[in-house]
Amino acid sequence: MSKVNEAVSKFKKVDISYDYSTLSEDVKNALPHLKKAMDVMTTIFLQQQKKDLPKTYTEVMSGNDNEKKEFWKLFKGPWSQLEDFKSVYPEFKDRPAGCAFYPEDLTKEEWENALSDMSEEEKAVATDHYSVIVRDENKLKAVPYHVYFADELAEAFEHLENAAEKVENKILKEYLISRAEGLVSGNYRDSDALWVKMKDAPIDLVIGPYEVYADAFMGIKATYEAFLMVVDHEKGNRLKEVEDNLQNIAKIFPVPAGSKAAVGKIAPMIVVHQIYSSGEAAQGIMASAFNLPNDAWVRGNVGWKQVMIYNMMQAKFNNATMKIADKISHGRIKAEFDPYFYFVLMHEVSHGLGPAYRANGVAVSKSLGKHYTAIEEAKADIGGLYILLKLGGQYGIPQFGKEKIFDSFFAGLFRSMRFGVHEAHGAANVLEFNWFKEQGVIKVLDNGDFETDSTKLIELTETLLNELCRIEAEATPEEAEAFLKKYAVPGNDILDALAKLSDIPIDIRVEYSL
C-alpha cells in the first residue's frame, strides 16, 4: 500500500446524510448560496497554507489520479496531518511552520527586530490574528485579511447576501448580513456577538477566520473555515439547566495570580447535526464540538456558544473511541457515549472558564504564544473532567460515577493522540496521560495493557487543573515550554499502545449529501 493510500485508509468513510424535508422551503432555498460562500473559505484556507495552492488543488481534483484526489480532498493539500504536515509527495516541501502567514524565510530574530521598529499601531496589526505578514521593500508589513483576500471575500459576501434574502428567520437573516459585512470590513465582533445570541434559528452557520492551530511559527494567525449545521432544538433543550448554571459551574475554576476570567452574560448550548464544512473545518480530523468565538472581548462582554455536533460525535465514538478503549485494556476500560458526550460538552464549557486575561490585561493566548494551544486544550480537558467529577448530580450535570467518567475520558485520550502527538490536542492528551500515570491513576500492566485507579482521581484532577491555570495566568513561554517538554512527550507505553490500534480507524471521512 502506498503512503498516500495508507494515510487515507486510516479514515473510515461515513455517510453523513440528513433528511432535508424537515427544513422549511426558505431555508432549503438558502442552502446552495451558503455552500458557495463556504467553498470560498476553502479557497482562502488553501492560500493560507501555500499562496499558489488553490491552482494546484484544482488541477489535482480535475485530474485522473483517484488516489491523489482522495488524499488532497481529505487533507486539503499534499501534507499529512497525521505526520505533522510533512509532504507525502516528493515534488512538494513540508508545510512551513508559519504556512503562508509569514514570508517562508522569516526567522524569529528578524520578526522580533521588525516588531521593535514598528509603531504601536503597526505592531497591533502585525500581532493580530487577522493579518498576513509580507515583505515590502525589505521591510515586514502586515496586511489585514479583509484587504489581502478582498476578491475572495467579496464573492463570499455576495453569496451570504443571497442566502439572507431567502431566509425568513429574523435573527438568522440579520446574522448572515452582519457576517457578510464583517468578512469584508474586518469587523468580526458585531457578527460574533449576534452569533452567540442566535439560538432559536433553524440552522447555524460559522464562517470566517477562527482557530490558530496552523500557525506553528508564532501561534497567532487564524485560518478560514466554515460549519453549516441544522439545530436540534429537542436535544439542546435538555442542556438548558447546565446553561443556566454556568456561573455556578465557573466558581470551581481557578483564576490565579490576579488574572481575570472572561465570563460573559450568556453562554448558550446548542446541539446540531452538521451538513457541510469547508476550509480548515474540512481538513483531516474534523471537530465534533466547538466553543466560539475566540475573541476575548466578545467572550467577556457578550458571551460564547457551545456547539455539540451530535452526528459527528456519534459517528466518531462508534467507529473509533469505543473500540479503542476495549482494545488497549482487553475490556477492563469501557467507554460509554453519554458520559463521553457530557465530557466533550464540559470540555467546551471549560474553554470559557479560568484565566482569559493576565493581571497586566494581556490576553492569555498572546502571553503564551505557540505554547498556548496545547496548554489550553489540556486545561479544557482537565476542566471538563473536574466539572463532571465534582458537580455530577448538580446544575443539570448527570452523575455517572468517577470510574465511568474516567474510562470514557481515557478512551478519548488515545483517540486524539492518534491524530498526531505533537498537534495541540494530541500533545495535551499525552500531557494528561503522563501526569495521571505519574500519580498512579493510570497503570501500565506487564503486557502493555492499561487499567485505571480512581481512588484519588478528584484531588489529582484538581491539582493538575490548578497548575494549568497557573501557567496560563503567570508563566513565561519558556516555563510553559518546559512543562510541555516534561509531560507532553510520548513514552514507549503510549507509542506501543498506539501501534496496537492499526486496525481501528483513526477518524471518519465524511461524505455529505448537500
Secondary structure, 3 states (H helix, E strand, C coil): CCHHHHHHHCEEEEEECCCHHHCCHHHHHHHHHHHHHHHHHHHHHHHHHCCCHHHHHHHHHCCCCHHHHHHHHHHCCCEEHHHCCEECCCCCCCCCCCCCCCCCCCCHHHHHHHHHHCCHHHHHHHCCCCEEEEEECCEEEEEEHHHHCHHHHHHHHHHHHHHHHHCCCHHHHHHHHHHHHHHHHCCCHHHHHHHHHCCCCCEEEEEEECCCCCCCCCCCCCCEEEEEEEECHHHHHCCHHHHHCHHHHHCCCCCCCCCECCCCCECCEEEEEEEEEEEHHHCCCCCCEEEECCCHHHHHHCECEEEEEHHHHHHHHHHHHHHHHHHHHCCCCCCCHHHHHHHHHHHHHHHCCCCCECCCCCEHHHHHHHHHHHHHHHHHHHHHHHHHHHHCCCCCCCCCCHHHHHHHHHHHHHHHHCCCCCCHHHHHHHHHHHHHHHCCCEEECCCCCEEECCCCHHHHHHHHHHHHHHHHHHCCHHHHHHHHHHHCCCCHHHHHHHHCCCCCCCEEEEEECC
